[in-house]
Amino acid sequence: MGTHADPLPTDALRRPRELLCAAPLKQTLRRAPSPPEPHAAAPSLPAPHAAAPHAAGGAQQHDRISRSDAAAASPPLIAAASPPLVAAASPPLVVFASGSIAGLVSRTLTAPLDRLKTIDQVAGDTSSAGVAERLRRIYRAGGLTSLMQGNSANAFKSMPEFGVKFWCNEQMRVALCRDGAPPSACERLACGAVAGAASCVCIYPLEVAKTRMSVAEPSLYRGVTHCVLQTVRHEGLRGLTRGLGASLIGIIPFSAIDLALFNAMKDSVATRTAAEPSALAVLCCGAISSIVAQLATYPLALARTRMQASGMPGHPREYSSIVHCCKSSYKRGGIRALYSGIFPNILKAVPSISISYVIFEQMKQRLTTLTVAS
């Protein structure tokens, strides 16, 4: 029988393509070509018998090293593309304090625009005068005090309002996302709706006082307490809850859209940048979410404000329900009447809500750091 070459090891045939080009170019050029052996099919094939296991073992070891180096150089695509887990909730007191500070600062900085918006909503001012001209009129009527009229009640009620809203949103997020996965769109809307409803109910008497102090004559109320006492004296406790149904109907969709859209955009930015969003990014997310929520729910906010002012001196009680208020407003001026004061409201709400989000995120991070450090 004639002799024949042993079959090549299967490991050598399965050697990856990159091993063929693994040697540096200089070593390839310096190596002198050796004549092929008679029984070898090609010079690049391993030697038979004893050399084959050694070559196969070297190929396997080199293959393992190459794969480990490649894995260390580039992170797996699946891990990079997977959504981040929900961050652990901050301490409740930290969230409440951060929200309270954010509400106080943001509402105080935008108090003149808030008063102009309230006057437009109650009086139905659709004049062609610009926002700057109407602010000058308010200033000429009473100076800086006139521009800030009603801000004491507004700031006083904004602190617990924003504190409760952010705290409820945080607690709802933790309760709904026990598996650690990011919340869905429906879960975000539910968190925002519950947070808005809870904050509205907690501070509603102060909301009524703020509205009445903004549209009343400067000498009518001496302060928040006096406004609340006068309302109870002339209208009973029901006067402090007037328009609560309209407020809930308006604030629940507004808060749901605003908080859900803001948190979704903020999480998207964090995922894309692999870092906490900057203050500018948070500001932009808050502005966009606020504008969308305002446009979607403004007629309900208009009905709420008019029902809150209804029954006070100079404003007879003329609305029996939200539907009645919206119908009456539409009959007087059409769609434009339902959006009376929308421009100053956006000018007030966009910076106010955006600033509140920025301050809340910054304060929460700092207070959490101090709490952990202590």
Secondary structure, 3 states (H helix, E strand, C coil): CCCCCCCCCHHHHCCCHHHHHCCCHHHHHHCCCCCCCCCCCCCCCCCCCCHHHHHHHHHHHHHHHHHHHHHHHCCCHHHHHCCCCCCCCCCHHHHHHHHHHHHHHHHHHCHHHHHHHHHHHHHCCCCCCCHHHHHHHHHHHHHHHHHCCCHHHHHHHHHHHHHHHHHHHHHHHHHHCCCCCCCCHHHHHHHHHHHHHHHHHHHHHHHHHHHHHHHCCCCCCCCHHHHHHHHHHHHCHHHHHCCHHHHHHHHHHHHHHHHHHHHHHHHHHHHHHCCCCCHHHHHHHHHHHHHHHHHHHHHHHHHHHHHHHCCCCCCCCCCCCHHHHHHHHHHHHHHHHHCCCHHHHHHHHHHHHHHHHHHHHHHHHHHHHHHHHC
